[in-house]
């Protein structure tokens, strides 16, 4: 095909999450799905390649970034954070509020304004599951690679930093995904870090192989 991908994940329980303390889970413990409570939630980031068009949908604060032919970092998604004006107005209209507790949080609890799950906040209509959907013309961008990652990466790297870091490591077995995950950890990120690097190949090169 026209692309290859590699994914690397480092799972770390958030240090400020009291649920883990209640359950007695510490870093390094294995966790089975029934342990998670019904009020847990998650982000969602999807990239669909159809011929020469890339469609990206996201809910929450996982993020996609593409490196174009000139080495520029092109955002593929926008984080759903409570402090953003659009999100803050929507939350207020629903009768909710945001407050600062280490970061801006909906009802003082959730550090993102959209998610899948998180049903107690969904019932209040202050958190919603509606995705943002963007499309990109790959013929215009002529991409070299894209990065799809959870917020753990973006807490440690800017878009431009991440693109430069991966660009220098595309020849590694994981296309640099493992290296950037570990570097995020070394920089002190306390959150889970999941990174997928998708390496594009243009059609002319593919036909030659």
C-alpha positions in Angstrom: 0.0 0.0 0.0 0.9 3.6 0.2 1.7 3.7 3.9 3.2 1.7 6.8 2.6 2.2 10.5 4.1 1.3 13.9 2.6 1.8 17.3 4.3 1.8 20.7 2.6 2.2 24.1 3.8 2.9 27.6 0.9 2.7 30.1 1.2 4.7 33.3 -1.6 5.2 35.8 -2.1 9.0 36.4 -0.5 10.0 39.7 -3.5 12.2 40.7 -6.2 9.6 40.0 -7.8 8.6 43.3 -9.6 5.7 41.7 -6.3 3.8 41.5 -5.6 4.4 45.1 -9.1 3.1 46.0 -8.5 0.0 44.0 -5.0 -0.5 45.4 -3.4 -0.4 42.0 0.2 0.7 41.7 2.4 1.3 38.7 3.4 -2.0 37.1 0.3 -3.9 38.3 -1.7 -5.8 35.6 -5.3 -4.5 35.4 -8.3 -6.4 34.1 -11.2 -4.6 32.4 -13.8 -5.4 35.1 -11.8 -3.3 37.5 -12.7 -0.1 35.7 -15.7 1.6 37.1 -18.8 2.5 35.0 -17.9 6.2 35.1 -14.5 5.7 33.3 -14.1 7.3 29.9 -11.7 7.6 27.0 -10.6 9.7 24.1 -10.9 8.6 20.5 -8.8 9.5 17.5 -9.4 7.9 14.1 -7.6 8.5 10.8 -9.1 7.0 7.6 -7.1 7.0 4.3 -9.3 6.7 1.2 -7.3 7.0 -2.0 -5.7 10.5 -1.8 -8.0 11.9 1.0 -7.3 11.7 4.7 -10.2 12.0 7.1 -9.5 12.5 10.8 -12.1 12.4 13.6 -11.3 13.1 17.3 -13.1 13.2 20.6 -11.1 14.4 23.6 -7.4 15.4 23.8 -5.6 12.7 21.8 -4.0 14.5 18.8 -2.9 13.9 15.2 -0.1 15.8 13.5 1.2 15.3 10.0 4.7 16.1 8.5 4.3 17.5 5.0 6.9 17.4 2.2 8.6 20.5 3.6 8.9 19.2 7.1 6.1 21.4 8.5 3.9 20.1 11.4 0.3 20.2 10.2 -2.4 19.7 12.9 -4.9 17.0 12.0 -7.1 17.6 15.0 -7.9 20.0 17.8 -7.9 19.1 21.5 -11.2 19.4 23.3 -10.1 21.2 26.5 -12.5 22.9 29.0 -10.6 26.3 28.9 -11.3 26.8 25.1 -13.9 29.5 24.6 -16.2 27.4 22.4 -16.2 24.5 25.0 -16.4 26.8 28.0 -19.5 28.5 26.6 -21.2 25.2 25.8 -20.5 23.9 29.3 -21.9 27.1 30.9 -25.0 26.9 28.7 -25.5 23.3 30.1 -25.4 24.6 33.6 -21.9 23.4 34.3 -18.6 25.0 35.3 -14.9 24.6 34.9 -12.3 25.0 37.7 -8.6 24.7 38.0 -7.3 21.6 39.8 -3.8 21.0 38.4 -5.4 21.7 35.1 -8.8 23.2 34.0 -11.4 20.5 34.5 -15.2 20.2 33.8 -17.0 20.3 37.2 -13.6 20.2 38.7 -13.2 16.6 37.6 -12.4 15.9 33.9 -9.5 17.6 32.1 -11.3 17.3 28.7 -14.6 18.6 27.5 -15.5 15.7 25.2 -15.1 12.0 25.6 -16.5 8.5 25.2 -17.9 7.2 28.5 -17.8 9.4 31.7 -21.5 8.9 32.0 -22.2 11.0 35.2 -20.9 14.1 33.4 -22.7 13.0 30.2 -26.0 12.9 32.1 -25.4 16.6 33.1 -24.7 17.4 29.4 -21.5 19.1 30.3 -19.3 16.5 28.5 -20.4 15.3 25.1 -19.2 12.6 22.7 -19.5 14.6 19.5 -16.4 14.4 17.2 -14.7 17.0 15.1 -14.1 15.7 11.6 -11.5 17.2 9.2 -10.4 16.1 5.7 -7.1 16.7 4.0 -5.9 16.5 0.4 -2.7 14.3 0.5 -1.8 15.4 -3.1 -1.4 18.9 -1.8 0.3 18.0 1.5 2.5 15.2 0.1 3.0 13.8 3.6 6.1 12.0 4.8 4.5 10.6 8.0 1.8 11.4 10.6 1.7 10.9 14.4 -1.4 9.8 16.3 -0.9 10.0 20.0 -2.6 10.3 23.4 -2.2 13.4 25.5 0.8 11.9 27.4 3.0 12.7 24.4 1.6 16.2 23.9 2.2 17.0 27.6 6.0 16.6 26.8 6.3 17.6 23.2 4.9 20.4 21.0 3.7 19.5 17.5 6.9 20.9 15.9 9.2 19.2 18.4 7.5 15.8 17.8 7.7 16.1 14.1 11.4 17.0 14.2 12.1 14.1 16.7 10.4 11.5 14.5 11.8 12.8 11.3 15.3 12.1 12.6 14.3 8.5 13.6 12.1 7.2 10.7 14.8 4.5 10.0 14.3 3.0 13.4 12.3 -0.3 13.7 9.3 1.5 15.2 9.7 4.6 13.0 10.7 6.5 16.1 7.5 5.7 18.0 9.3 3.8 20.8 12.0 6.5 21.1 9.5 9.3 21.5 7.4 7.4 24.0 10.5 6.8 26.2 11.7 10.4 25.8 8.3 11.6 27.0 8.6 9.4 30.0 12.1 10.6 30.7 10.8 14.2 30.5 8.6 13.4 33.5 5.2 12.7 31.9 3.0 10.9 34.5 0.3 9.9 32.1 -0.2 7.0 29.7 1.7 7.5 26.5 0.5 5.8 23.3 2.0 6.7 20.0 1.3 5.5 16.4 3.6 6.7 13.6 2.3 6.2 10.1 4.9 6.4 7.3 3.6 7.3 3.9 5.1 6.2 0.6 4.1 8.0 -2.6 2.7 5.9 -5.4 5.6 6.2 -7.8 8.0 4.7 -5.2 5.5 2.0 -4.3 5.3 0.9 -8.0 9.1 0.7 -8.2 9.3 -1.7 -5.3 
